[in-house]
């Protein structure tokens, strides 16, 4: 349950151009152009050794929009819809707790600071800076009382984040690497632990094997790696020893790219989960979505 | 004015051009995926007189027709590609009709013109003809 905030990071840490499925890219956004992206994501976490036998399911539908301010600057915005449900054993028996609705929005600015273009190849470096806004409800309650903070749709806090992304794209493959840090602030005497995230993504063109005339659609095979670390949460001045930790995902995926839209699907498999205390480890995160430029 | 077909090859044409009907091919650096092509073509379509865009992703070349009633500068081409987030590496102009210098600067040395393979009407290579008004046509 304590890892739900990381899910929000996965939901919103998305690039919008052709590129990685679960992380960012430094590829350009045409000046004055919009790119729309929508995804369906399902997270399952179970296998709880404790007596509560928790079983978590989170469905997220993030909707993202990017605008090319100029050839080097792009403005991103993501607003997710979330449905969080947790089944667990309570005194009277098995019960379900959770909420559904809008989650916390994220907005960020990306600025390309280095770019080298060659025939059929580009390399770029772009830092980004942004803010997570408390648009999601953070005081939801059910018959058992107020929901635990990680089950709330929003954190209630304004959380800044910064990052850096490198992209090298050729006609045959693309590699993206990014790192970001999010400082979580206090809201209602509670503060989620700060988060660090490092991503690497490799996309290999599988079809067409040989490039012919015109602009053929590409079919990529994708392999991504995501390392997330989160500090312990704090309630008042007390640290929660059962929160935070390290998770490493490996993510195979597929991507179809043409000049107007992209369709993609991937599954994030937690390869290493070193969580503090007694945590609920994730089973998988499945993502499928599309992007379209207009 | 005699009409000749010309091919102008230049890294960046610094002067505005006018011609009755031209075909331009741009070599765009950094173009490496289908999704990126849309941005370049969109920016070029915004230029007046540009039509019939075709892109060869393998070579990174974007070709289009340009109606010569409108003036088209190399600067505007370079700008259009740059606004899409890419780099213009080379421009090729195939002009049928009149190519006119409208700037006041001297023709730069790197601006090399070659006669087309099939000459409709010609009184010899155009660069050997005396300039009518101090410029070249």
Contacts between the chains, C-beta under 8 A, distances in Angstrom:
chain1	res1	chain2	res2	distance
A	17	B	35	6.3
A	17	B	36	7.5
A	18	B	33	4.8
A	18	B	34	7.7
A	18	B	35	4.0
A	18	B	36	7.0
A	27	B	33	7.8
A	27	B	36	6.8
A	27	B	85	7.7
A	28	B	36	7.3
A	28	B	39	7.2
A	28	B	84	6.9
A	28	B	85	2.4
A	28	B	86	7.0
A	29	B	39	7.6
A	29	B	85	6.8
A	30	B	38	7.3
A	30	B	39	3.0
A	30	B	40	7.8
A	30	B	42	6.1
A	30	B	43	6.6
A	30	B	83	7.2
A	30	B	84	4.9
A	30	B	85	6.4
A	31	B	43	7.2
A	31	B	83	4.1
A	31	B	84	7.0
A	31	B	85	7.6
A	32	B	83	7.8
A	33	B	39	6.1
A	33	B	42	6.7
A	68	B	39	7.8
A	68	B	85	7.5
A	70	B	83	7.2
A	71	B	82	5.4
A	71	B	83	5.4
A	71	B	84	7.0
A	71	B	85	4.7
A	72	B	85	7.7
A	112	B	85	7.9
A	115	B	30	7.6
A	115	B	87	7.8
A	117	B	28	8.0
A	117	B	29	3.5
A	117	B	30	3.1
A	117	B	86	5.9
A	117	B	87	3.9
A	117	B	89	7.7
A	118	B	29	5.6
A	118	B	30	7.1
A	119	B	27	7.0
A	119	B	29	6.0
A	119	B	59	7.4
A	119	B	60	5.0
A	119	B	89	7.0
A	120	B	31	7.0
A	120	B	32	5.4
A	120	B	58	7.5
A	120	B	59	8.0
A	120	B	60	5.6
A	121	B	30	7.0
A	121	B	32	5.9
A	122	B	29	7.5
A	122	B	30	3.6
A	122	B	31	7.9
A	122	B	32	5.9
A	122	B	86	7.5
A	169	B	32	4.6
A	169	B	33	6.4
A	170	B	32	5.6
A	171	B	32	5.2
A	171	B	33	7.8
A	171	B	57	7.0
A	171	B	58	7.0
A	174	B	32	7.6
A	174	B	33	7.3
A	211	B	57	6.5
A	211	B	58	4.2
A	212	B	58	7.4
A	213	B	56	6.3
A	213	B	58	7.5
A	214	B	54	7.4
A	214	B	55	7.2
A	214	B	56	6.7
A	214	B	57	7.2
A	215	B	34	5.1
A	215	B	37	5.1
A	215	B	55	5.2
A	215	B	56	7.9
A	215	B	57	4.9
A	216	B	34	7.0
A	216	B	57	7.2
A	217	B	34	5.9
A	218	B	33	6.4
A	218	B	34	5.8
A	257	B	33	6.1
A	257	B	34	5.4
A	257	B	35	5.3
A	258	B	34	5.1
A	258	B	35	7.4
A	259	B	34	4.6
A	259	B	35	6.3
A	259	B	37	4.9
A	259	B	38	4.7
A	260	B	35	8.0
A	260	B	38	6.2
A	262	B	35	6.2
A	291	B	35	7.9
A	293	B	35	7.0
A	293	B	38	5.6
A	293	B	39	7.5
